[in-house]
């Protein structure tokens, strides 16, 4: 990755794509990503990560928030990759 690409990644402020919603299903006890004609069940702490994607926080800010909530967890490596995967699917912009 070039220095410019790395800087752009750090400046990215992820937000859910317009047609998507994050909802909690109390029956399943799980967070859901509701897409047109599809529902994705988010496992683990994925719902917390997506919940921080409000367009105001950078990826570094999301990582920092989660690192404070979950000391010792590998958020610095796992969260950016997770967010990038969601962006590649078109779920984040």
N, C-alpha and C positions, 0 to 999 in steps of 0.2 A: 504494500500500500504506500502510495506517495505521501509526502508530508501534507500536501494540500487535501488529499482524500481523507487522511487521518483527522485533520482539523475540521473538515466538513462533518465527519462522523461525530466528533465531540460537540459540535454546534447544533446538531440535529435535535429538534424538540418533538419527539414522537407524539402523535395523536391518532385516535381511532379514525379509520376511514368513515366518511359521512353516513353510510348506510348501516353501520355496525353499532351494536350496543353491548355493554357489559352489564350482566344481571346476575344476581345471586339466586339460586334455586334452593329454598329451604328444605324441600322434600329430599333432594339429592344431597344436600349439604355441600354443594359445589358452585363455583362461579362458572358462568356460561358466557360465551361470546356468541351473540345472536346476529347472524348474517341473513341476508335475504334467502329464504328457502333452505336454511341450514342452521344448525346449532352445534357449536364446538364446546365440549366440556373441558374446562381448564383444570389441570391437576396440580397438586402441590401448591406452591406459592405463585403460580402464574397469574392468578386473579389479582394479587397484590401488585405485581409488576405492571399489568395492563391498567390497573386502576390509577397508577401514577402517570400514565401517558395522557396527559391533559393538554399538551401543547405549550405548557409554560416551563416545564423542566427539561433540561438537556439530558442526554444519556448519562453523563457523569453525575448529574444531580440525582437521577433515579438510582444509580448505583450507590451514591453516598447515603441516600435515605434508607435504602435496603440494608446497606452494610451496618448502619447504626441500629436498625431493628433486629438484625440477625448477625451479631458478631461472630466472626470465624467462618461464616458461610462463604463459598467461592463466588460471590455476586460479581466481582470485578471481571471475571472471565465468562461466566454463564449468562448474565443478563444482557450484555451487548449482543452476544450471538443469538439469544432468544429474540430480542427486538429486531435484529436484522432478518431473521427467518420470518417473522411476522410481516415485516415490510415487503419481503420478496413475495409473500402470498397475497399482498395487496390489502392486508388488514390494518396496517399503519401507514401513515403518510407523514 
